[in-house]
Amino acid sequence: MQDAKGRTLKIDIRSLGLDKPVSARLPRPGAPSFAKEAGFDYRFIFETLYDAVLITDAKGVVTSFNGRSLELFGYSQDGSLKGIPLKQLVGGVTDAFVQSVVDTVAAHRHMRVQAFAYRMNGEMAAVEMVIGPARENSADSLLFLLRDIQARYHAEQVLQSAYHAMDSTDSGIALATLEGQVTYANRAFVAMLGGGDEANVLEKPLSTWFDQAQIVKPALDRAMSGERWSGEGKPANRPDMTVQVSVVPDIDADGVLQAVIVSVTDATLRLRAELAEFQLDRDRAMMESLSEACHAIGQPATVLLTSIEMLRDAPDMDIDTRKAIYDMCYSAMMELRQHLQEMNAARLSVKEDLMPSGTKATSGAAFYSGNADAQPNA
C-alpha cells in the first residue's frame, strides 16, 4: 500500500486466533483468573514492551503510549504523543490504511507492517509494526507494537547493493559447493558459459566447462585450504575464448568453509592485445636491426663498388695499382660476408625462439619461404 507521496507499507495479515465461538472463549465458572494467579504488573509490561506501544482510536489518533515511544520518535522525556495522528508518526499511513486496519481487526485478524517512523529531527527509522485490537471484541481501539529494525534494514540494503553490484558486473560470478556444484550464477556467468539460460548452469559441476585435472581440482583443493587460486583456460563449450578463472573460499562468521566463489573473466581481448603489442615490438626490433645491418654492409659495399668502377674506367692501370684495388675488393668482400653470416645467425636464433617447441630452423631458406611471420603461442 502506498500513500500520496509514494511511501510504501509492507503488510502481512494473520489470524488472531479469536475466530472461535463466543462460548468457547468465555472463562469456565470457578476458573482462576490468569492475572490474579500470575500477579503480572500490566502497567510495567505496557511501558517496557517493544520500542514503542501506541493505542489509537478507530481514526488512527494516538490516545495512549508508553515511555519508550518518546525515545523512538525523538521526543523529549516530558513530551507527549497523545492526540497526534498516526500518519504524522509513521510514513505511508493514510485514512484508507487505518480503515483497512479496523476492518482486519474486526475480522479477528492482526497485521504485521514494515514502514518508516518519522523522528522529530527529520530522520526516518525503519520499524516493524504488529497491529491488533486494544480491547477484546472491539475495533474501536487499535494497538500498535513497534520495533526498531533500522540496523536490520541497513544490513539488508547493503546486501541488496552487493547483490546488484555482483549481478551487473561484467565478470562471471558463481557460487559452488565444496564438490564443485554451481548453486548460483550471475547474469554474466550465465551469458558467458550457459548461453543465457540458467538451466545450463545451475546444478551443473564446474567440470562441465573447465578441465577437472588442470583447473577444477587444483582450485577446489586450494579453496579447501582457505587460499585463493587463479589460472587461465578455455571453456569446453567455448574453444574460441580464453578466460581467467579465480576461486576463493566462502567462509562464514564462525570461520567455517561453506562454499567457493568462482570468478570468470574473458581474457581473449587482453591476450590479443598482448600478442599485438608483442608483434609490434618484434617488428620495431626487426626494423632497427635491419637499419643497423644496412649501415654495416653499406661501407664494404661502397668500397667494392668504387673499386669496380676504377677498374672499369682505367683499363691501362699499372700492375701495382690494379693489385692494390684487387686487395681492397677482397677485403670488402670478406667484411661483407662476415656481416651476412652474423645477420643469418641472429635471424636463426630469433626464429627458433618463435617456433613451437621441438622444431628447429635448419636452413636459411626457411626464413624466406613465407614463415617470417611466425607467431608465438597465444
C-alpha positions in Angstrom: 0.0 0.0 0.0 1.3 3.5 -0.9 0.3 6.9 0.3 0.1 10.1 -1.9 3.9 10.6 -1.6 4.7 7.1 -2.8 5.8 5.8 0.6 5.1 2.1 0.9 3.8 -0.1 3.7 4.7 -3.8 3.6 1.7 -5.6 5.1 1.2 -9.1 6.4 -2.2 -10.1 7.8 -2.5 -13.1 10.1 -5.2 -14.7 12.3 -5.6 -13.6 15.9 -7.0 -16.9 17.0 -10.2 -15.2 18.2 -12.5 -16.5 15.5 -13.9 -19.2 17.8 -17.5 -19.3 19.2 -18.0 -16.8 22.0 -18.9 -19.6 24.4 -15.6 -21.2 23.8 -13.7 -18.0 24.7 -15.6 -17.4 28.0 -13.8 -18.5 31.2 -15.1 -21.6 32.9 -17.1 -21.0 36.1 -14.8 -21.0 39.1 -11.7 -20.9 36.9 -8.8 -18.9 38.4 -8.1 -15.5 36.9 -4.8 -15.6 35.0 -4.0 -12.0 36.0 -4.6 -12.8 39.7 -2.7 -16.0 39.7 0.4 -14.7 37.8 0.4 -11.3 39.6 1.7 -9.5 36.5 2.2 -5.7 36.5 0.5 -5.0 33.2 1.3 -1.3 33.5 5.0 -2.2 33.7 4.7 -4.5 30.7 2.9 -1.8 28.7 5.7 0.7 29.5 8.6 -1.6 28.6 7.1 -3.8 25.8 8.6 -3.2 22.4 10.4 0.0 21.3 7.0 1.7 21.1 3.5 0.9 22.1 0.7 3.1 20.7 -3.0 2.9 21.3 -5.2 4.8 18.8 -8.9 5.2 18.2 -10.6 4.0 15.1 -9.5 7.1 13.2 -5.8 6.4 13.9 -5.3 9.2 16.5 -3.0 8.3 19.5 -4.8 8.0 22.7 -2.1 6.3 24.8 1.6 5.4 24.5 4.4 4.0 26.5 7.5 5.9 27.6 9.8 4.2 25.1 7.7 5.7 22.3 9.2 9.1 23.1 12.7 7.8 22.5 11.8 6.1 19.2 10.2 9.1 17.7 12.8 11.5 19.2 10.5 13.4 21.6 11.8 14.7 24.9 11.0 12.7 28.0 8.4 15.2 29.1 6.8 15.2 25.6 3.5 13.6 24.6 2.2 11.7 21.6 -1.4 11.9 22.7 -3.7 13.4 20.1 -1.2 13.1 17.3 -2.5 11.2 14.2 -0.5 8.1 13.4 0.1 9.3 9.8 2.4 12.0 11.3 4.5 9.4 13.1 4.7 6.6 10.5 5.2 7.0 6.8 2.7 5.5 4.4 -0.2 5.6 6.8 -3.4 7.0 5.2 -7.0 7.1 6.2 -7.6 4.2 3.9 -4.9 2.2 5.6 -6.4 2.9 9.1 -9.8 1.8 7.8 -8.3 -1.4 6.5 -6.7 -2.0 9.9 -10.2 -1.5 11.6 -11.7 -4.0 9.1 -8.9 -6.5 9.7 -9.2 -6.3 13.5 -13.0 -6.6 13.3 -12.4 -9.9 11.4 -10.3 -11.1 14.4 -7.0 -10.9 12.5 -3.9 -8.9 13.0 -1.4 -7.1 10.7 2.3 -7.0 10.6 3.6 -4.0 8.7 7.1 -2.7 7.8 7.3 1.0 7.5 9.4 4.1 8.5 8.9 6.1 11.6 9.4 9.9 11.5 11.7 11.3 14.1 11.4 14.9 15.4 14.8 15.8 13.9 13.5 14.9 10.4 15.3 11.5 10.2 13.5 8.2 9.5 13.9 4.8 11.1 12.8 1.5 9.7 10.2 -0.1 12.0 8.1 -3.2 12.1 4.6 -2.9 13.5 2.3 -5.6 14.8 -1.3 -4.2 14.8 -4.2 -5.7 16.7 -7.2 -4.7 18.9 -6.6 -3.0 22.2 -9.8 -4.4 23.7 -11.4 -7.8 23.2 -14.2 -7.9 20.6 -13.7 -4.3 19.8 -12.2 -2.5 16.8 -12.7 1.0 18.3 -9.2 0.9 19.9 -6.2 -0.2 18.0 -2.9 -1.5 19.4 0.4 -0.8 17.5 3.5 -2.6 18.7 6.6 -1.0 17.0 10.1 -2.5 16.9 13.1 -0.5 15.6 14.7 -2.6 12.7 16.9 0.2 11.3 20.1 -1.9 11.8 18.5 -4.9 10.1 17.2 -2.7 7.3 20.6 -1.2 6.8 22.2 -4.6 6.6 19.5 -5.7 4.1 20.2 -2.6 1.9 24.0 -3.4 2.0 23.3 -7.0 1.0 21.0 -5.8 -1.8 23.5 -3.3 -3.1 26.2 -6.0 -3.1 23.8 -8.4 -4.9 23.0 -5.8 -7.6 26.7 -5.0 -8.0 27.6 -8.6 -8.3 24.7 -9.3 -10.7 25.6 -6.4 -13.0 29.4 -6.8 -13.2 31.0 -7.8 -16.5 32.8 -10.7 -14.7 31.0 -14.0 -14.4 30.4 -14.8 -10.7 29.2 -18.1 -9.4 28.8 -19.8 -6.0 29.6 -23.5 -5.9 29.5 -26.2 -3.3 32.7 -27.8 -2.0 32.2 -30.5 -4.5 32.1 -28.0 -7.4 28.3 -27.9 -8.0 27.1 -24.5 -9.1 24.3 -23.2 -6.9 24.2 -19.5 -8.0 25.4 -17.7 -11.1 25.1 -14.0 -12.1 23.9 -12.9 -15.5 27.5 -12.5 -16.9 28.3 -16.1 -15.9 25.1 -17.4 -17.5 25.6 -15.5 -20.6 29.3 -16.4 -20.9 29.1 -20.2 -20.2 25.4 -21.0 -20.3 24.3 -19.4 -23.5 21.9 -17.1 -21.5 19.9 -20.0 -20.0 20.2 -20.6 -16.2 19.2 -24.2 -16.7 22.5 -24.8 -18.5 24.4 -23.5 -15.4 22.6 -24.2 -12.1 23.3 -27.5 -10.5 26.0 -28.2 -13.1 29.5 -29.2 -12.0 32.4 -26.9 -12.8 33.9 -29.7 -14.8 31.2 -29.0 -17.4 33.3 -26.1 -18.6 36.8 -26.5 -17.1 39.3 -29.3 -17.1 39.0 -31.4 -14.0 42.7 -32.1 -13.5 44.1 -28.7 -14.6 41.6 -26.3 -13.1 38.7 -27.7 -11.0 40.7 -30.0 -8.7 43.6 -27.6 -8.0 41.1 -24.7 -7.4 38.9 -26.7 -5.0 42.0 -28.1 -3.1 43.4 -24.6 -2.7 40.0 -23.2 -1.6 39.7 -26.1 1.0 42.9 -24.8 2.4 41.5 -21.4 2.8 43.6 -19.9 0.0 42.9 -18.3 -3.4 43.6 -20.0 -6.7 43.7 -18.4 -10.2 44.6 -19.5 -13.7 43.7 -19.4 -17.3 41.9 -21.9 -19.5 39.5 -22.4 -22.4 35.9 -23.4 -21.6 34.9 -26.7 -23.1 31.9 -25.2 -24.9 33.8 -22.0 -25.9 37.1 -23.1 -27.5 37.3 -19.6 -29.1 37.5 -18.0 -25.7 40.3 -17.8 -23.1 39.1 -17.0 -19.6 40.8 -16.0 -16.3 39.4 -18.2 -13.5 39.7 -17.2 -9.8 38.4 -19.3 -7.0 38.2 -18.1 -3.4 36.8 -19.8 -0.3 33.4 -18.6 1.2 33.9 -18.6 5.0 31.1 -17.7 7.4 31.4 -15.6 10.6 32.4 -18.7 12.6 35.3 -19.4 10.3 33.7 -22.5 8.7 34.2 -23.0 5.0 30.7 -23.1 3.4 31.3 -22.9 -0.4 33.6 -21.5 -3.0 33.2 -18.3 -5.1 34.2 -18.6 -8.7 35.0 -15.6 -10.8 35.4 -15.9 -14.6 36.7 -13.1 -16.8 37.0 -13.1 -20.5 40.8 -12.7 -21.2 40.6 -13.1 -25.0 40.8 -9.4 -25.9 43.6 -8.9 -23.4 45.6 -11.8 -24.9 45.0 -10.5 -28.4 46.2 -7.0 -27.3 49.3 -8.6 -25.7 50.0 -10.5 -28.8 49.6 -7.4 -31.0 51.9 -5.5 -28.7 54.5 -8.3 -28.9 54.3 -8.3 -32.7 54.7 -4.5 -32.7 57.7 -4.7 -30.5 59.2 -7.5 -32.7 58.6 -5.6 -35.9 60.2 -2.5 -34.3 63.2 -4.5 -33.3 63.4 -6.1 -36.7 63.4 -2.6 -38.3 66.1 -1.4 -36.0 68.2 -4.5 -36.8 67.6 -4.0 -40.5 68.8 -0.4 -40.2 71.9 -1.4 -38.4 72.5 -4.2 -40.9 72.2 -1.8 -43.8 74.6 0.6 -42.2 77.1 -2.3 -41.5 77.1 -3.6 -45.1 76.9 -0.2 -46.7 80.6 0.6 -46.1 82.1 -2.6 -47.7 79.6 -2.4 -50.5 80.6 1.2 -51.3 84.3 0.2 -51.3 83.6 -2.7 -53.6 81.5 -0.6 -56.0 84.1 2.2 -56.1 86.9 -0.3 -56.8 85.0 -1.9 -59.7 84.3 1.5 -61.2 88.0 2.3 -61.0 89.0 -0.9 -62.8 86.4 -0.3 -65.5 87.3 3.3 -66.2 91.1 2.8 -66.2 91.9 -0.3 -68.4 95.6 0.8 -68.8 96.1 1.0 -65.0 99.6 -0.3 -63.9 100.0 -3.7 -62.2 100.7 -2.4 -58.7 97.7 -0.1 -58.6 95.4 -2.8 -60.0 96.8 -5.3 -57.4 96.0 -2.8 -54.6 92.5 -2.4 -55.9 92.0 -6.2 -56.0 93.1 -6.4 -52.4 90.6 -3.7 -51.4 87.8 -5.6 -53.2 88.8 -8.8 -51.4 88.8 -7.1 -48.0 85.5 -5.6 -48.7 84.0 -8.9 -49.7 85.4 -10.6 -46.6 83.9 -7.9 -44.4 80.6 -8.2 -46.3 80.5 -11.9 -45.9 81.2 -11.6 -42.1 78.2 -9.2 -41.7 75.9 -11.5 -43.6 76.9 -14.5 -41.5 76.2 -12.6 -38.3 72.8 -11.5 -39.6 71.9 -15.0 -40.6 72.9 -16.4 -37.2 70.8 -13.8 -35.4 67.9 -14.5 -37.7 68.0 -18.2 -37.0 68.2 -17.6 -33.2 65.1 -15.4 -33.3 63.2 -17.8 -35.5 63.9 -20.8 -33.1 62.5 -18.7 -30.2 59.3 -18.0 -32.1 58.8 -21.5 -33.5 56.9 -24.2 -31.5 59.0 -26.3 -29.2 60.5 -29.4 -30.7 61.2 -27.8 -34.1 64.4 -26.1 -35.3 65.3 -23.8 -38.2 67.8 -25.8 -40.2 68.5 -23.6 -43.2 68.3 -20.0 -44.3 65.8 -21.0 -47.0 63.1 -21.3 -44.3 63.4 -17.7 -43.5 62.4 -16.7 -47.0 59.7 -19.3 -47.5 56.9 -17.3 -46.1 57.5 -18.3 -42.4 58.9 -15.0 -41.3 55.6 -14.1 -39.7 55.7 -17.0 -37.3 53.9 -16.0 -34.1 54.3 -17.1 -30.5 51.8 -19.4 -28.9 48.9 -17.4 -27.6 
